[in-house]
Amino acid sequence: MLKNIIGLVAGLLFGFGLLISGMTDPAKVQGFFDVFGAWDISLALVMGGGLMVAIVGVQLAKRQRNSWIGTPIDMPTSTTINKKLLIGAILFGIGWGLVGICPGPGIVLLGTGQWQAYVFVPAMVVGMVIYQWLEPKLD
């Protein structure tokens, strides 16, 4: 129960942070990618702030065996950059650049009633299903 409550609070904080920072606005995100036009640096600042918080969190997690709710902390150990990672990163970046929405903001947009979310989230789910089907064939 505590795990679910903490997950809910973390998700709400993340969602409100995205809303407050404007990162749920596809035009604002696409403005970040328009480096040679009307470039909007705000996405870089939001990512930088998130990165600082994440660095602190990861460093704290590395020093503990269990989370604050008692579950084991299992830190990733792989540092391999492989073909699947590169292809996934390229596809993610192309999709994000084209529509200005990535998974987190897409879920938040569902709650705001913006039509883009009702196109993006089902497309994302279809992509996940296709990956689940293709993944064993990619090895």
SULGIZI-V341536 format. One record per residue. RES is the residue in one small letter. SS is DSSP state (h for helix, s for strand, l for the rest). PSI is psi as a letter, one per 20 degrees, with the letter a starting at -180 (NA if undefined). OMEGA is omega as a letter, one per 30 degrees, with the letter a starting at -180 (none if undefined). Layout:
# SULGIZI-V341536
RES/SS/PSI/OMEGA  RES/SS/PSI/OMEGA
This chain:
# SULGIZI-V341536
m/l/g/l  l/h/h/l  k/h/g/l  n/h/h/l  i/h/g/l  i/h/g/l  g/h/g/l  l/h/g/a  v/h/g/l  a/h/g/l  g/h/g/l  l/h/g/l  l/h/g/l  f/h/g/a  g/h/g/l  f/h/h/l  g/h/g/l  l/h/g/l  l/h/g/a  i/h/h/a  s/h/i/l  g/l/j/a  m/l/j/l  t/l/i/l  d/l/o/a  p/h/h/a  a/h/h/l  k/h/g/l  v/h/g/l  q/h/h/l  g/h/h/l  f/h/h/a  f/h/i/a  d/l/m/a  v/l/h/a  f/l/j/l  g/l/c/a  a/l/m/a  w/l/p/l  d/l/o/a  i/l/i/a  s/h/h/l  l/h/g/l  a/h/h/l  l/h/g/l  v/h/g/l  m/h/g/l  g/h/g/l  g/h/g/l  g/h/h/l  l/h/g/l  m/h/g/l  v/h/g/a  a/h/g/l  i/h/g/l  v/h/g/a  g/h/g/l  v/h/g/l  q/h/h/l  l/h/g/a  a/h/h/a  k/h/h/a  r/l/j/a  q/l/q/l  r/l/h/a  n/s/q/l  s/l/r/a  w/l/i/l  i/l/j/l  g/l/i/l  t/l/q/a  p/s/q/l  i/l/o/a  d/l/n/a  m/l/q/l  p/l/q/a  t/l/i/a  s/l/p/l  t/l/j/a  t/l/p/l  i/l/o/a  n/l/r/a  k/h/g/a  k/h/g/l  l/h/g/a  l/h/g/l  i/h/g/l  g/h/g/l  a/h/g/l  i/h/g/l  l/h/g/l  f/h/g/a  g/h/g/l  i/h/g/l  g/h/g/a  w/h/g/l  g/h/h/a  l/h/g/a  v/h/i/l  g/l/j/a  i/l/p/l  c/l/r/a  p/h/g/a  g/h/g/l  p/h/h/l  g/h/g/l  i/h/g/l  v/h/g/a  l/h/h/l  l/h/g/a  g/h/i/a  t/h/i/l  g/l/j/l  q/l/p/a  w/h/h/a  q/h/h/a  a/h/h/a  y/h/i/l  v/h/g/a  f/h/g/a  v/h/g/l  p/h/h/l  a/h/h/l  m/h/g/l  v/h/g/l  v/h/g/l  g/h/h/l  m/h/g/l  v/h/g/l  i/h/g/l  y/h/g/l  q/h/h/l  w/h/g/a  l/h/h/a  e/h/g/l  p/h/h/a  k/h/i/a  l/h/i/a  d/l/NA/none
